[in-house]
Amino acid sequence: MLFCFLVSVQFPLYFSIGFSKASMFTALPVVILIIIVSAIAKTNPNLFARTVSFFIHNHYMIWIAGLGTSLAFLAISMLVAIGFYGKHDL
């Protein structure tokens, strides 16, 4: 799922600012995501405990949630990238 998240962030960046500039910004979303998740975990630890407990009791939901989230990330990213690419002159 992390790979799909990274690719979904990279697609629009490549088409909007170019490959050389976009390669510098690809690690930024991961760092921001880690900071946000750690901040939420510190303020509300019960939220993650309930989520982990749910996935422990429902193993099949890990696959369904991971696949669904990954495909949603990629679909949204491709739509945004197509929007950026459509603005370029050929």
C-alpha positions in Angstrom: 0.0 0.0 0.0 2.9 2.3 0.7 4.2 1.8 -2.9 0.8 2.7 -4.3 0.7 5.8 -2.1 4.1 6.9 -3.3 3.2 6.3 -6.9 -0.1 8.2 -6.5 1.8 11.2 -5.2 4.4 11.0 -7.9 2.2 10.8 -11.0 0.7 14.3 -10.6 4.0 15.8 -9.6 5.8 14.4 -12.7 3.2 15.9 -15.0 2.9 19.2 -13.3 6.5 20.2 -12.4 8.6 17.7 -14.4 10.7 14.6 -13.6 13.8 16.3 -12.2 11.9 18.5 -9.7 9.4 15.9 -8.8 12.0 13.4 -7.8 13.1 15.8 -5.0 9.6 15.9 -3.6 8.7 12.2 -3.6 9.9 11.5 0.0 8.0 14.5 1.4 4.6 12.9 1.5 5.9 9.9 3.5 7.6 12.2 6.0 4.3 14.2 6.4 2.3 11.0 6.7 4.6 9.7 9.5 4.3 13.0 11.4 0.5 13.0 11.1 0.1 9.4 12.2 2.5 9.8 15.1 0.7 13.0 16.2 -2.7 11.2 16.0 -1.3 8.2 17.9 -0.1 10.5 20.7 -3.3 12.4 21.1 -5.7 9.4 20.7 -4.0 6.1 21.3 -7.4 4.2 21.7 -8.1 4.9 18.0 -5.2 2.8 16.8 -5.8 0.1 19.5 -9.4 -0.4 18.2 -8.2 -0.4 14.6 -5.5 -3.0 15.3 -7.9 -5.1 17.3 -10.4 -5.0 14.4 -7.9 -6.2 11.9 -6.6 -8.9 14.3 -10.1 -10.4 14.5 -10.9 -9.9 10.8 -7.8 -11.0 8.8 -9.5 -10.9 5.4 -10.3 -7.2 5.9 -6.6 -6.3 5.8 -6.4 -7.5 2.2 -9.7 -5.9 1.2 -8.9 -2.6 2.8 -5.3 -2.5 1.5 -6.3 -3.4 -2.1 -9.2 -1.0 -2.1 -7.2 1.9 -0.6 -4.3 1.3 -3.1 -6.6 1.2 -6.1 -8.4 4.4 -4.9 -5.0 6.2 -4.5 -3.9 5.2 -8.0 -7.3 6.1 -9.6 -7.4 9.5 -8.0 -3.7 10.1 -8.9 -4.2 9.2 -12.5 -7.2 11.5 -12.8 -5.2 14.4 -11.3 -2.2 13.6 -13.5 -4.4 13.5 -16.7 -5.8 16.9 -15.6 -2.3 18.3 -15.3 -1.1 16.7 -18.5 -4.1 18.0 -20.5 -3.0 21.6 -19.7 0.4 21.1 -21.5 0.9 22.1 -25.1 2.0 19.3 -27.4 
